[in-house]
Each structure stands twice: as structure tokens, then as C-alpha cells.
Amino acid sequence: MKKSIKKIVFASFLALFTVCLVACQQQTSNTSQEKKRLVIGATAGPYADMVKKAIKPGLEEKGYTVEVKEFTDYIQPNNALAAGELDANLFQHIIYMENFAKKNNLELTPLIQVPTAPMGIYSNKYKTLSEVPSGATLALPGDVTNAARAYNILSKEKLVTLNDNVDVLKISQKDIKENYKNLAFNEIEAAGLPRAIDSADLSAVPGNYALASKMDLTSALALEKMDDNYRNRVVVKTKDKDAQFAKDLIEVVKSEKFNKVIDEEFKGFDKPNYN
């Protein structure tokens, strides 16, 4: 009787072990398959194009199947990433990502910078900054972050001098020590800056708004040499930052083929230094 009970217990244990083993094998197999199928989100426009033309082909060469999902806002790409609907996204700089993640309690990690459309100083009246007369009007973004970028361009182009020890991420009019051309500053909503070119002498237009308005980045009188904080990043969930697909994404972005596509298709974009 005891031997019979032992046999039944052993048989039950063996059956349970077999079921668990099969389930684990299936889970491992599914995980392996998932790693070769990636969904990357990006905002519609140049960054979705960058994923399609410069990143997706490189990943496909490494054996991945890649789906590109486009968004029309700056909220859903991070929510979709955190929810597991995306494996990575491309649309944001690190300041935005960190603020969004903190506010929404998300665990996101930037992988690598990508070439990004810089802010530029544009004009329909003048071909060079040296032609700009004293007292000219300059339209620039009304938000703190982008206004700081505009004032920094003016400083780099020696149109203004800034106070010592100024925080480059928070430059405002009060930080200007010398305004050599007595420029009159008009801070407005960033979306209106492409149109302001027709009314102001100069307009400082962020790259995304310039591209949305079909402006040629290379026509700017001056283009921003971007601070690393403002370049867009490929972003993943923190738990995936060391995954093989994340390593492959980094390798693709650093590749010569990626760089060649950028030179041909994304003229005027500011490139990071990967060295």
C-alpha cells in the first residue's frame, strides 16, 4: 500500500515537473522571439523618418523585425513605452524625459543621442547677421527653455554678451550684459515663430517648428550648436537598458550607414560627438 502511494506521489511530481519544464521552455522561446521583434515609437515627421530610413534598416540587418509607430503628441510615446506597447521611442531630449518620468513615476532611460534639428535664426529681410541694422526686431520663444537657447545663439554669434557664470539652460533678457545691435526682443509662443519671419526682422525658430513649416534648416543665418541637453535621445524602459536590442540600437546609431543617411536625408541636423 505504502509503495503504491509513493508511486502515485512520484508520478504526480514527475508530471508536475514536466509541465513546469515545458512552460519554462515555451516562455524562454517566446522571450527570444520577442527580442527579435521591436516596436519603436516616434513623433510623425523627421524623427519617425529617421527611424524608418536610418535605424530600421540597420536593425533589420541584425535580424530584427521592426515596426514603427507614429505619434502626434509628446505624451503618448512615453506612456506607451512604459506600458510595454513600445520597446523604444525617439522624440525627446533628456530634460523633457526626466521631467516627464518624474512627474508620472516612470522608469525610463536614455540610450543614445541622435542628430537633432537645431534652432536657427531666420530672416526674410537679411542674408547675413552682419547686415542686420541696429534696433532690429527679433522674435523668439516665450518659454524659458527655448528662450535660453535663442539667447545662447546670439551670444555665440557675438550679437550680445552675457553675464559671467550664467546658467546656459536658463538664460533670459536680464542676463544680457551688452546688446551690440540694440535688438528688440519679442518673446512669443514657439509655434508662431515660423510665421513671425514675415513681420519681424529676425526669428529664432526651434528645429521641430521649422521642419513642420517646411523651412530649409540650411537657410538659417545662424544655426545652434546644440547643448547635449537639447539633443533628442533613443529612450527605453530602464529594465531594458542592458538588453541586447538596446546594445544593437546603440551600435546602429553609431554606424557609418546611419551617418551616411543623416548626411543625405537630414541636412542641417546637429550631430552628437560619439567619441
C-alpha positions as CSV (number, residue, x, y, z in Angstrom):
1,M,0.0,0.0,0.0
2,K,2.8,2.4,1.0
3,K,4.7,1.6,-2.1
4,S,1.6,2.3,-4.2
5,I,1.1,5.7,-2.5
6,K,4.8,6.5,-3.1
7,K,4.5,5.6,-6.8
8,I,1.4,7.8,-7.1
9,V,3.2,10.7,-5.4
10,F,6.3,10.3,-7.5
11,A,4.2,10.1,-10.7
12,S,2.3,13.2,-9.8
13,F,5.6,15.1,-9.0
14,L,7.1,13.9,-12.3
15,A,4.0,15.1,-14.2
16,L,4.1,18.5,-12.5
17,F,7.8,18.8,-13.2
18,T,7.3,18.0,-16.8
19,V,4.5,20.6,-17.2
20,C,6.7,23.3,-15.5
21,L,9.7,22.4,-17.7
22,V,7.6,22.7,-20.9
23,A,6.1,26.0,-19.7
24,C,9.6,27.4,-19.0
25,Q,10.8,26.3,-22.4
26,Q,7.9,28.0,-24.1
27,Q,8.4,31.2,-22.1
28,T,12.1,31.2,-23.0
29,S,11.2,30.6,-26.6
30,N,8.7,33.4,-26.6
31,T,11.1,35.8,-24.9
32,S,13.7,35.0,-27.5
33,Q,11.2,35.7,-30.3
34,E,10.1,39.0,-28.7
35,K,13.7,40.2,-28.7
36,K,13.8,40.0,-32.4
37,R,10.6,41.9,-33.0
38,L,10.8,45.6,-32.0
39,V,8.2,48.3,-31.9
40,I,9.7,51.8,-32.0
41,G,7.6,54.9,-31.5
42,A,8.4,58.4,-32.8
43,T,6.6,61.6,-33.4
44,A,5.4,62.0,-37.0
45,G,7.8,63.9,-39.1
46,P,11.6,63.9,-39.2
47,Y,12.2,61.6,-36.2
48,A,9.7,58.9,-37.5
49,D,11.6,59.3,-40.8
50,M,14.9,58.9,-39.1
51,V,13.7,55.6,-37.5
52,K,12.4,54.4,-40.9
53,K,15.4,55.4,-43.0
54,A,18.4,55.3,-40.7
55,I,17.6,53.0,-37.8
56,K,15.2,50.3,-39.0
57,P,17.4,49.1,-41.9
58,G,20.4,48.6,-39.6
59,L,18.3,46.6,-37.1
60,E,16.9,44.5,-39.9
61,E,20.4,43.7,-41.0
62,K,20.9,42.3,-37.5
63,G,17.9,40.1,-37.8
64,Y,15.2,42.2,-36.2
65,T,11.7,42.8,-37.4
66,V,10.9,46.4,-36.8
67,E,7.5,48.2,-36.6
68,V,7.5,52.0,-36.5
69,K,4.5,53.5,-34.6
70,E,3.9,57.3,-35.2
71,F,2.5,59.7,-32.6
72,T,1.2,63.3,-33.0
73,D,1.8,64.4,-29.4
74,Y,4.6,64.3,-26.8
75,I,2.7,62.4,-24.1
76,Q,1.6,59.1,-25.6
77,P,5.1,57.9,-26.7
78,N,6.4,57.7,-23.1
79,N,3.1,56.2,-21.8
80,A,3.1,53.6,-24.5
81,L,6.8,52.8,-23.7
82,A,6.1,52.4,-20.0
83,A,3.1,50.2,-20.8
84,G,5.1,47.8,-22.8
85,E,3.5,48.8,-26.1
86,L,6.8,50.0,-27.4
87,D,10.4,48.8,-27.0
88,A,11.9,52.2,-27.6
89,N,11.0,55.7,-28.6
90,L,12.6,58.7,-30.3
91,F,11.3,62.2,-30.0
92,Q,12.5,63.9,-26.8
93,H,15.6,65.5,-25.2
94,I,16.8,64.4,-21.8
95,I,15.3,67.4,-19.9
96,Y,11.8,66.6,-21.1
97,M,12.3,62.9,-20.5
98,E,13.5,63.3,-16.9
99,N,10.7,65.8,-16.0
100,F,8.0,63.6,-17.6
101,A,9.3,60.4,-15.9
102,K,9.5,62.1,-12.5
103,K,6.0,63.6,-12.8
104,N,4.5,60.4,-14.0
105,N,6.6,58.0,-11.9
106,L,8.0,56.1,-14.9
107,E,11.3,54.3,-15.1
108,L,12.8,55.5,-18.4
109,T,16.5,55.6,-19.5
110,P,18.1,57.4,-22.5
111,L,20.3,55.1,-24.7
112,I,22.0,57.4,-27.1
113,Q,21.7,60.9,-28.6
114,V,20.7,61.3,-32.3
115,P,21.3,64.1,-34.8
116,T,18.6,66.7,-34.0
117,A,17.1,69.7,-35.8
118,P,18.7,72.8,-34.2
119,M,17.2,76.1,-33.5
120,G,18.1,78.7,-36.1
121,I,18.0,82.5,-36.6
122,Y,16.0,83.1,-39.8
123,S,15.1,86.2,-41.8
124,N,13.3,87.1,-45.0
125,K,14.9,90.6,-45.0
126,Y,18.6,89.9,-44.5
127,K,21.0,87.3,-45.8
128,T,23.7,87.6,-43.1
129,L,23.7,88.7,-39.5
130,S,26.2,91.4,-40.4
131,E,23.6,93.1,-42.5
132,V,21.1,93.4,-39.5
133,P,20.8,97.0,-38.5
134,S,20.7,98.5,-35.0
135,G,17.3,98.3,-33.4
136,A,16.2,95.3,-35.4
137,T,13.4,93.1,-34.0
138,L,13.9,89.5,-33.0
139,A,11.1,87.2,-32.3
140,L,12.0,84.3,-30.0
141,P,10.3,81.6,-27.9
142,G,8.4,82.7,-24.9
143,D,9.1,79.6,-22.8
144,V,12.2,79.6,-20.5
145,T,14.0,76.6,-22.0
146,N,13.8,77.7,-25.7
147,A,14.4,81.3,-24.9
148,A,17.6,80.4,-23.3
149,R,18.7,78.6,-26.4
150,A,17.9,81.7,-28.5
151,Y,19.9,84.0,-26.3
152,N,22.8,81.5,-26.3
153,I,22.9,81.6,-30.2
154,L,23.0,85.4,-30.1
155,S,26.0,85.1,-27.6
156,K,27.8,82.6,-29.8
157,E,27.3,84.9,-32.8
158,K,28.7,87.9,-30.8
159,L,25.4,89.9,-31.1
160,V,25.2,90.0,-27.3
161,T,27.4,89.4,-24.3
162,L,26.1,87.5,-21.3
163,N,26.8,88.0,-17.6
164,D,29.5,85.8,-16.1
165,N,28.6,82.4,-14.7
166,V,25.2,82.4,-16.3
167,D,23.3,79.1,-16.4
168,V,23.1,78.3,-20.1
169,L,19.9,76.4,-19.6
170,K,18.1,79.4,-18.0
171,I,19.4,82.5,-19.9
172,S,16.9,85.3,-20.0
173,Q,17.0,89.0,-21.1
174,K,18.2,90.0,-17.6
175,D,21.4,88.0,-18.2
176,I,22.4,90.2,-21.2
177,K,25.3,92.5,-20.3
178,E,25.8,94.0,-23.8
179,N,23.3,94.2,-26.7
180,Y,25.6,95.3,-29.6
181,K,22.9,95.9,-32.2
182,N,20.2,97.1,-29.7
183,L,18.0,94.2,-30.7
184,A,14.4,94.5,-29.6
185,F,13.2,91.1,-28.3
186,N,9.7,89.9,-28.7
187,E,9.0,86.6,-26.9
188,I,6.0,84.7,-28.4
189,E,4.5,81.2,-28.5
190,A,7.1,79.0,-30.2
191,A,4.5,77.7,-32.7
192,G,4.1,81.2,-34.2
193,L,7.8,81.8,-34.8
194,P,7.9,80.5,-38.4
195,R,5.1,83.0,-39.3
196,A,7.0,85.8,-37.4
197,I,9.7,85.8,-40.1
198,D,7.3,87.8,-42.2
199,S,6.8,90.6,-39.6
200,A,10.0,90.6,-37.5
201,D,13.5,91.3,-38.8
202,L,14.7,88.0,-37.3
203,S,13.1,85.0,-35.8
204,A,14.6,82.3,-33.7
205,V,12.8,79.1,-34.7
206,P,13.2,75.8,-32.9
207,G,14.1,73.0,-35.3
208,N,10.9,71.0,-35.0
209,Y,8.7,74.0,-35.8
210,A,11.0,74.9,-38.7
211,L,10.6,71.5,-40.2
212,A,6.9,71.4,-39.6
213,S,6.7,74.6,-41.6
214,K,8.8,73.2,-44.5
215,M,11.6,75.5,-43.8
216,D,15.1,74.7,-45.0
217,L,17.4,74.4,-42.0
218,T,20.4,75.4,-44.1
219,S,18.8,78.7,-45.0
220,A,19.2,80.0,-41.4
221,L,21.6,82.9,-40.8
222,A,22.9,81.0,-37.8
223,L,22.3,77.5,-36.6
224,E,22.6,76.5,-33.0
225,K,25.5,74.3,-31.9
226,M,23.3,72.3,-29.6
227,D,24.0,71.7,-25.9
228,D,23.8,67.9,-25.3
229,N,20.8,68.5,-23.1
230,Y,18.7,69.5,-26.1
231,R,19.6,66.7,-28.5
232,N,16.9,64.0,-28.8
233,R,17.5,60.5,-27.5
234,V,16.5,57.0,-28.2
235,V,14.8,56.0,-24.9
236,V,13.9,52.6,-23.4
237,K,12.5,51.3,-20.2
238,T,15.1,51.3,-17.5
239,K,14.9,47.5,-17.2
240,D,15.8,47.1,-20.9
241,K,18.8,49.4,-20.9
242,D,21.3,46.5,-20.9
243,A,19.2,44.3,-23.2
244,Q,20.8,43.0,-26.4
245,F,18.3,45.0,-28.6
246,A,19.4,48.2,-26.7
247,K,23.0,47.5,-27.4
248,D,22.2,46.8,-31.1
249,L,20.3,50.1,-31.2
250,I,23.4,52.0,-30.0
251,E,25.6,50.2,-32.5
252,V,23.3,51.1,-35.4
253,V,23.1,54.8,-34.4
254,K,26.9,54.9,-34.3
255,S,27.3,53.2,-37.6
256,E,28.7,54.7,-40.9
257,K,25.5,53.7,-42.7
258,F,23.4,55.7,-40.2
259,N,25.7,58.7,-40.6
260,K,25.5,58.5,-44.4
261,V,21.7,58.6,-44.3
262,I,21.8,61.6,-42.0
263,D,24.2,63.5,-44.3
264,E,22.0,62.7,-47.3
265,E,18.4,63.0,-45.9
266,F,18.7,65.2,-42.8
267,K,20.8,68.2,-43.9
268,G,21.3,70.8,-41.2
269,F,20.8,68.5,-38.3
270,D,23.2,68.9,-35.4
271,K,25.3,65.8,-34.8
272,P,26.5,64.5,-31.5
273,N,30.1,63.6,-30.9
274,Y,30.2,59.8,-30.2
275,N,33.9,59.7,-29.5
